[in-house]
């Protein structure tokens, strides 16, 4: 029976949904880039220049330093993770149709919360109200994402039966990292209420801040990277499929380390993190020969070397963590360990994998410049090397030359960040790959 109402073809619906998903993930990625450049890296450079000028880490307000950390962890990588999560699960047909509208709600709340937290830490305006409010907005934005992805359909057996298949190991790691993400936000919210009632400044007490960074960096970010690496590195670099039991052992060992760290047993925690890092490296076959040629189309051929180099930084961070628990007196070894993790491992991985996958996620683009990709990674590695090498002699032994190197390392990293962001933003502004005119064949 004819109703007179035109029915949109299924193909057109699929195209419209794909475009809407691309706009959503692009909004999250561009927001993350803004936080990376301005309140994240730029504020970090400003902080480090001030510290180097005074030759003392305690010369800056803790609220400034924590605002910088929150902008890096949640504003940059957190926005990337949420946006990619919405996009990738939707592409696999795991989310209900209303996920896109929920995605925009999540983006609005998340962006407002992270922005308010950063502004509160820097300007301290009405901070007793704004600090817990900003974390509450972050939590609300995350919960929309969390509750949406929890409603994904069960995986079914290949024969079409209703018996669900067990989750792949990479998905188990991503789920574990998402739970740690939620736990980090809950800890941050509890700390914000405590500080608003009892604190003199909008900054977590050192004991709480140390545990927050441990949970957010290792429980959320590191495990998330392991999960996505288990999914993508066999494809991108041609590595063997990961050892599932080994990765689950790495997750269990890291969890034991986090429990020890939360209880205050930091040396035991650090030893567990070293063991977990070694297990993950072995299970992912990071330093083994590739069994398939790496897929380097559209990106710089140095890509596999930087990905493998990131795991050198991960192991170095864990080893420095053991040294910090035993020998640190002025924060130099702790700072070097954290920088090796956040910049050496996490940022290098994001700069490498991000420039590989994000052009496709955000509108089927081709990366604008392979040269900018290589330059950003080379400068990031150089800056991180100078920072880690100079932070211990500067903070622990007051070596004058080391204090002079610290701001230089920060500026080099800032240039790397600007090149990375520029490469992605120009990529997003260009036409999609299928609309670009093919180059003439010589």
C-alpha positions in Angstrom: 0.0 0.0 0.0 1.4 3.4 -1.1 1.6 6.0 1.7 3.1 8.8 -0.4 6.0 9.1 2.0 9.4 8.6 0.3 11.6 6.0 2.0 15.2 6.9 2.3 17.4 4.1 0.8 19.5 2.1 3.3 22.7 3.2 1.5 21.8 6.9 2.0 21.1 6.3 5.7 24.5 4.6 6.1 26.2 7.6 4.3 24.4 10.1 6.5 25.3 8.2 9.7 28.9 8.0 8.6 29.2 11.7 8.0 27.6 12.4 11.4 30.0 10.1 13.1 32.9 11.8 11.3 31.8 15.2 12.5 31.5 13.9 16.1 34.9 12.4 16.3 36.4 15.4 14.5 34.9 17.7 17.2 36.5 15.5 20.0 39.9 15.4 18.2 40.0 19.1 17.5 39.0 19.9 21.1 41.8 17.6 22.3 44.3 19.4 20.1 43.2 22.8 21.6 43.8 21.5 25.1 47.1 19.9 24.0 48.5 23.2 22.6 47.2 25.9 25.0 46.4 24.8 28.5 48.4 21.6 28.2 51.8 22.1 26.6 51.9 25.9 26.6 51.1 26.1 30.3 53.6 23.3 30.9 56.3 25.3 29.1 55.5 28.4 31.1 55.6 26.4 34.3 59.0 24.9 33.5 60.5 28.2 32.5 59.4 29.7 35.8 60.8 26.7 37.7 64.1 26.8 35.9 64.4 30.5 36.6 63.9 30.0 40.3 65.9 26.7 40.4 63.1 25.2 42.6 60.1 23.1 41.7 58.1 24.5 44.7 58.2 28.0 43.3 55.0 27.4 41.4 51.4 27.0 42.7 50.4 23.3 42.8 47.0 24.3 41.4 48.8 25.6 38.2 50.7 22.4 37.8 47.6 20.2 38.4 45.6 22.3 35.9 48.3 21.5 33.4 48.2 17.8 34.2 44.4 17.7 33.9 44.5 19.4 30.6 47.0 16.9 29.3 45.3 13.7 30.7 41.6 14.5 30.3 41.5 17.5 27.9 43.8 16.0 25.3 44.0 12.2 25.6 40.7 11.8 27.4 38.9 13.6 24.6 40.7 11.5 22.0 39.7 8.3 23.7 36.0 9.2 24.1 35.7 10.4 20.5 37.5 7.4 19.1 35.4 5.1 21.3 32.1 6.5 20.0 33.3 6.3 16.4 35.0 2.9 16.4 32.2 1.1 18.3 29.6 2.7 16.0 31.5 1.6 13.0 31.5 -2.0 14.2 27.7 -1.8 14.6 27.8 -2.0 18.4 25.9 1.2 19.4 22.3 2.0 19.2 21.2 4.7 16.6 20.9 7.4 19.3 24.6 7.2 20.1 25.5 10.2 17.9 23.2 12.6 19.7 24.5 11.3 23.0 28.0 11.8 21.7 27.4 15.5 21.2 25.9 15.8 24.8 29.0 14.0 26.1 31.3 16.4 24.1 29.6 19.5 25.5 29.7 18.4 29.1 33.3 17.0 28.8 34.6 20.2 27.1 32.9 22.5 29.6 34.2 20.4 32.6 37.8 20.3 31.5 37.8 24.0 30.6 36.3 25.0 33.9 38.9 22.8 35.8 41.8 24.4 34.0 40.4 28.0 34.5 39.8 27.3 38.1 43.3 26.1 38.7 44.8 29.1 37.0 42.6 32.0 38.0 41.1 30.5 41.3 37.8 32.4 40.7 35.1 31.0 43.0 37.1 27.9 43.2 35.3 26.3 46.2 32.3 26.0 43.9 33.9 25.7 40.5 36.4 23.0 41.4 33.8 20.3 42.3 31.4 21.6 39.6 34.0 21.2 36.9 34.8 17.6 37.8 31.0 16.9 38.1 30.6 18.1 34.5 33.6 15.9 33.4 32.0 12.9 35.1 28.6 13.6 33.5 30.1 13.7 30.1 32.0 10.5 30.6 29.0 8.7 32.0 27.0 9.4 28.9 29.8 7.8 26.9 30.2 4.9 29.4 26.5 4.1 29.6 26.1 4.3 25.8 29.0 1.9 25.0 27.7 -0.5 27.7 24.6 -1.1 25.6 26.5 -2.6 22.8 25.1 -5.8 21.4 26.6 -9.1 22.4 29.0 -10.7 20.0 27.4 -13.9 18.5 29.0 -17.0 17.3 29.9 -17.2 13.6 27.2 -19.8 13.0 24.5 -17.3 13.9 23.6 -19.0 17.2 22.8 -16.9 20.3 25.7 -18.2 22.3 28.0 -15.2 22.8 31.7 -15.4 22.0 34.2 -14.5 24.6 35.6 -11.0 24.3 38.9 -10.6 22.5 41.8 -9.7 24.7 42.2 -6.2 23.2 38.6 -5.4 24.2 39.1 -6.7 27.7 42.0 -4.3 28.1 40.0 -1.4 26.7 37.2 -2.2 29.1 39.6 -2.4 32.0 41.1 1.0 31.0 37.6 2.5 30.8 36.9 1.3 34.4 40.1 2.9 35.5 39.1 6.1 33.6 35.8 6.1 35.7 37.7 5.4 38.9 40.1 8.3 38.2 37.2 10.7 37.7 35.5 9.5 40.9 38.8 10.0 42.8 39.1 13.5 41.3 35.5 14.3 42.3 36.0 13.2 45.9 39.3 15.1 46.1 37.6 18.2 44.6 34.8 18.1 47.3 37.4 17.6 50.0 39.6 20.5 48.8 36.6 22.8 48.4 35.6 22.2 52.1 39.0 22.0 53.8 41.7 23.3 51.4 43.4 26.7 51.2 44.0 26.5 47.4 42.2 24.6 44.5 44.8 21.8 44.5 44.7 18.2 45.6 46.9 17.3 48.6 50.2 15.7 47.4 49.2 12.2 48.7 45.9 12.2 46.8 47.5 13.8 43.7 50.2 11.1 43.6 47.5 8.3 43.7 45.4 10.1 41.1 48.3 10.3 38.7 49.2 6.7 39.2 45.6 5.5 38.5 45.0 7.9 35.6 48.4 7.4 33.9 49.0 3.6 34.4 45.4 2.3 35.0 43.7 4.3 32.3 46.1 5.5 29.7 48.8 2.8 29.6 46.2 -0.1 29.6 44.2 1.7 26.9 47.3 1.9 24.7 48.0 -1.8 25.3 44.5 -2.6 24.2 44.5 -0.6 21.0 48.0 -1.8 20.2 46.9 -5.4 20.5 44.2 -4.6 18.0 46.1 -2.4 15.5 49.9 -3.2 15.6 49.5 -6.7 13.9 47.9 -4.7 11.1 49.9 -1.6 11.0 53.4 -3.0 11.7 52.8 -6.6 10.7 53.6 -8.0 14.2 52.4 -11.5 15.2 49.0 -11.7 17.0 49.5 -10.8 20.6 49.9 -13.5 23.3 46.5 -13.3 25.0 47.5 -15.0 28.3 50.6 -12.8 28.5 48.6 -9.6 28.1 46.1 -10.7 30.7 49.0 -11.5 33.0 50.4 -8.0 32.3 47.0 -6.5 33.2 46.8 -8.5 36.4 50.4 -7.5 37.4 49.7 -3.9 36.7 46.5 -4.1 38.8 48.4 -5.5 41.7 50.9 -2.6 41.4 48.0 -0.1 41.4 46.6 -1.7 44.6 50.0 -1.5 46.2 50.4 2.1 45.2 47.0 3.1 46.5 48.0 1.5 49.8 51.2 3.5 49.9 53.6 0.7 49.1 55.3 2.6 46.3 58.4 0.5 45.9 56.3 -2.7 45.6 54.1 -0.8 43.2 57.0 0.3 41.0 58.4 -3.3 40.9 55.0 -4.6 39.7 54.9 -1.9 37.0 58.3 -2.9 35.7 57.1 -6.6 35.5 53.9 -5.5 33.9 55.7 -3.5 31.2 58.0 -6.4 30.4 55.1 -8.8 30.1 53.2 -6.4 27.8 56.3 -5.9 25.6 56.8 -9.6 25.3 53.1 -10.4 24.7 52.8 -7.7 22.0 56.0 -8.9 20.3 57.2 -5.3 20.1 60.8 -6.0 19.5 60.4 -9.1 17.4 60.7 -9.2 13.6 57.5 -8.3 11.7 55.8 -11.3 10.0 54.0 -9.1 7.5 55.2 -5.9 5.7 54.1 -2.8 7.7 51.3 -0.7 6.1 52.9 2.7 5.6 50.8 4.1 2.8 50.2 7.8 3.5 52.5 8.0 6.5 56.3 8.4 7.1 58.2 5.1 6.9 59.8 5.8 10.4 56.4 4.9 12.0 57.4 1.4 13.2 60.6 2.7 14.8 58.9 5.4 16.8 56.2 2.9 18.0 58.8 0.5 19.2 60.8 3.4 20.7 57.8 4.3 22.8 58.0 1.0 24.6 61.6 1.8 25.5 60.3 4.9 27.2 57.6 2.9 29.0 60.2 0.5 30.5 62.5 3.4 31.4 59.7 5.1 33.2 58.9 2.0 35.2 62.6 1.6 36.2 62.9 5.2 37.1 59.8 4.7 39.3 61.7 2.1 41.3 64.7 4.4 41.7 62.3 7.3 42.7 60.7 5.2 45.5 64.2 4.5 46.9 66.3 7.6 46.2 64.2 10.6 45.3 64.5 13.6 47.6 63.5 16.7 45.6 61.1 15.3 43.0 63.7 15.0 40.2 63.5 11.2 39.7 59.7 11.2 40.1 59.4 14.0 37.5 61.7 12.2 35.0 59.8 9.0 35.4 56.4 10.7 34.8 57.8 12.6 31.8 59.2 9.4 30.3 55.7 7.9 30.6 53.5 10.8 29.5 55.7 12.2 26.7 58.1 9.4 25.9 55.5 6.6 25.8 52.0 8.1 25.6 52.6 11.2 23.5 54.9 9.3 21.1 52.2 6.6 20.7 49.5 9.2 20.1 51.7 11.1 17.6 52.4 7.8 15.8 49.1 6.0 15.8 47.1 9.2 15.7 48.5 10.4 12.4 47.9 6.9 11.1 44.2 6.5 11.9 42.7 9.9 12.6 42.7 11.2 9.0 40.5 8.2 8.1 38.3 8.5 11.1 37.7 12.3 10.6 36.5 12.2 7.0 38.5 9.7 5.0 41.4 12.1 4.5 45.0 11.5 3.6 47.6 12.8 6.0 48.8 16.3 4.8 52.5 15.8 5.3 54.7 12.8 6.0 57.6 15.3 6.7 55.6 17.0 9.4 54.8 13.7 10.9 58.5 12.7 11.1 59.6 16.2 12.3 57.0 16.2 15.1 58.0 12.7 16.3 61.8 13.5 16.1 61.4 16.8 18.0 59.2 15.2 20.6 61.7 12.4 21.2 64.6 14.9 21.3 62.8 17.2 23.8 61.8 14.2 26.0 65.4 12.9 26.0 66.7 16.3 27.1 64.0 16.7 29.8 64.5 13.3 31.3 68.3 13.5 31.2 68.4 17.0 32.8 65.6 16.8 35.3 67.4 14.5 37.8 70.7 16.5 38.0 68.7 19.8 38.1 66.2 18.9 40.9 68.3 16.4 42.8 71.8 18.0 42.6 71.2 21.6 41.5 73.4 21.4 38.4 73.4 24.8 36.7 73.7 23.4 33.2 70.8 21.1 33.7 68.6 24.0 34.8 69.4 25.7 31.5 68.6 22.6 29.4 65.1 22.2 31.0 63.4 25.2 29.3 65.1 24.3 26.0 63.6 20.8 26.2 60.1 22.3 26.9 60.3 24.6 23.9 61.4 21.7 21.6 58.4 19.7 22.8 56.1 22.7 22.2 57.3 22.9 18.6 56.7 19.2 18.2 53.1 19.6 19.5 52.4 22.5 17.2 53.7 20.5 14.2 51.5 17.5 15.1 48.4 19.6 15.6 49.1 21.6 12.4 49.5 18.4 10.4 46.2 17.0 11.6 44.2 20.3 11.3 45.4 20.9 7.8 44.5 17.3 7.0 41.0 17.8 8.3 40.5 21.0 6.2 41.5 19.4 3.0 39.0 17.5 0.8 38.6 13.7 1.4 40.9 11.3 -0.3 38.5 10.4 -3.1 38.1 14.1 -4.1 41.8 14.9 -4.4 43.1 14.9 -7.9 45.5 12.0 -8.5 49.1 12.9 -9.1 50.4 12.5 -12.6 52.4 9.4 -13.2 56.0 10.2 -14.3 
